[in-house]
Amino acid sequence: MKVERWLTLLAARLRDGDRTADRPSVDAEVVSGTDLVLHRLWRLQTSSRLAAQELAILFLPFVFSLSLAERFGFAIPAGSLVAVVGAWVVINVITPAVFSRSTRQPVPRRLNWERITSGRFAAWTCLYLLGVVLVLWDTLRGRPGLYAAVVGGLLAPTFVLNAAWPIADHPQATLTGPRDPLRAELRYASAVAAAASLAVGALFAVYLESGRGFGYGALFAAVPALTLSARAWRRYLAFKFDIAGELPARLGAFLDWCHAAGVMRVEGFAYQFRHQELQDWLARQEIPDPSAPR
């Protein structure tokens, strides 16, 4: 009964198409009536809560990080100023950006370490490293271990951010399944979170002149950086919140089961009903009531 309901609902969503069509945009995409691509399923939302949900996914990690830091007894220097500036940024920058981009398709990203092997990147990194070494020389030259850790922490984002590469619509050699783009972006976002933690921790370590600054960097930066960098994941989570209780919580696993059972097929990064006639028939059916007796 549940499988029938879920398949009927998916077919109906595909039939109804892009619910953002009433909000035309130069960035709007044509949504396929046959493809179920995980990082594009948000196009099939039936509510208008996407921007608010995505804003919550962005905002709550900052609240969590600040609360956690306070729980560990860390006081932010000039805390009132930081709060005022942070509120201004949220109200005037982040919120308008989220709402203006709520109909645009975020492209998942992955780590491509070959991008950091170029001569241009090596030259730029050497110049950046020289600048960091000279700036920190007077402050930390008497503590070589902390000096090296701070320099490494400030360099970490350079490697991760330059290794970022958008995932094309067609599978790459290392991405061969429909669930791979989101998995690859989660790995990329985790690397960004780790690099951001090291960089912020390095700044705290310089300010405190202590290695415990790296712990504070993890408290303040890890979770916010994860949610900021996982753009396609944020949309997927917003869609999962929207369909909570209507479709299975492990939607990707369910679609994999449908593929193994012969109901679906895989084309590139998309799941498709194996037969168009089956999709059309399901889309015409009334969605079964899960509480109705069988």
Long-range contacts (C-beta under 8 A, 24 or more apart in sequence): 1-288, 1-290, 1-294, 2-248, 2-290, 4-288, 5-287, 5-288, 5-290, 6-247, 6-248, 6-254, 7-258, 7-263, 7-282, 8-282, 8-283, 8-285, 8-286, 8-287, 8-288, 9-246, 9-247, 9-287, 10-36, 10-247, 10-282, 11-273, 11-279, 11-280, 11-282, 11-283, 12-282, 12-283, 12-287, 13-44, 13-46, 14-44, 14-279, 14-283, 15-283, 16-44, 16-46, 17-44, 18-43, 18-44, 19-43, 19-44, 19-45, 19-46, 20-103, 23-103, 25-103, 25-104, 27-103, 27-104, 27-105, 28-103, 29-105, 32-270, 34-270, 34-272, 34-273, 34-276, 34-279, 35-267, 35-270, 35-271, 35-272, 36-255, 36-264, 36-270, 36-271, 36-272, 37-178, 37-269, 37-270, 37-271, 38-178, 38-179, 38-181, 38-182, 38-236, 38-251, 38-252, 38-255, 38-269, 39-106, 39-108, 39-181, 39-182, 39-185, 39-232, 39-233, 39-235, 39-236, 40-105, 41-236, 41-239, 41-251, 42-235, 42-236, 42-238, 42-239, 42-242, 43-105, 44-239, 45-238, 45-239, 45-242, 45-243, 46-242, 47-242, 49-238, 49-242, 50-102, 50-235, 50-238, 50-242, 51-98, 51-99, 51-102, 53-237, 53-238, 53-241, 53-242, 54-98, 54-102, 54-234, 54-235, 54-238, 55-94, 55-95, 55-98, 55-99, 57-227, 57-234, 57-237, 57-238, 58-94, 58-98, 58-227, 58-228, 58-234, 59-90, 59-94, 61-223, 61-224, 61-226, 61-227, 62-86, 62-224, 64-223, 65-219, 65-220, 65-221, 65-222, 65-223, 65-224, 66-220, 68-219, 69-216, 69-219, 69-220, 72-219, 74-216, 74-219, 77-207, 106-231, 106-232, 106-234, 106-235, 107-166, 107-167, 107-231, 107-232, 108-166, 108-167, 108-181, 108-182, 108-184, 108-185, 108-231, 108-232, 109-164, 109-165, 109-166, 109-167, 109-184, 109-185, 109-188, 109-229, 109-231, 109-232, 110-164, 110-165, 110-167, 110-174, 110-175, 110-181, 110-184, 110-185, 110-187, 110-188, 111-160, 111-163, 111-164, 111-165, 111-184, 111-187, 111-188, 111-191, 112-163, 112-164, 112-165, 113-163, 115-162, 115-163, 115-164, 115-165, 116-159, 116-162, 116-163, 121-162, 125-155, 125-158, 125-159, 128-155, 128-158, 129-155, 136-206, 139-206, 139-209, 140-206, 140-209, 143-209, 145-211, 146-205, 146-209, 146-210, 146-211, 149-202, 149-205, 149-211, 149-214, 150-202, 150-205, 150-206, 151-202, 152-198, 152-202, 153-198, 153-199, 153-201, 153-202, 153-205, 153-214, 153-217, 154-198, 154-199, 154-202, 154-203, 156-194, 156-195, 156-198, 156-199, 157-192, 157-195, 157-196, 157-198, 157-199, 159-195, 160-188, 160-191, 160-192, 160-194, 160-195, 161-192, 161-195, 163-191, 164-188, 169-268, 169-269, 170-268, 170-269, 171-268, 171-269, 175-269, 177-266, 177-269, 178-252, 178-255, 178-266, 178-268, 178-269, 178-270, 178-271, 179-252, 179-256, 180-269, 181-232, 181-269, 182-232, 182-233, 182-236, 182-252, 185-230, 185-231, 185-232, 185-233, 186-230, 186-233, 188-229, 188-230, 189-225, 189-226, 189-227, 189-229, 189-230, 189-233, 190-226, 192-225, 192-226, 192-228, 192-229, 193-221, 193-222, 193-223, 193-225, 193-226, 193-229, 194-222, 195-225, 196-221, 196-222, 196-224, 196-225, 197-221, 197-222, 197-225
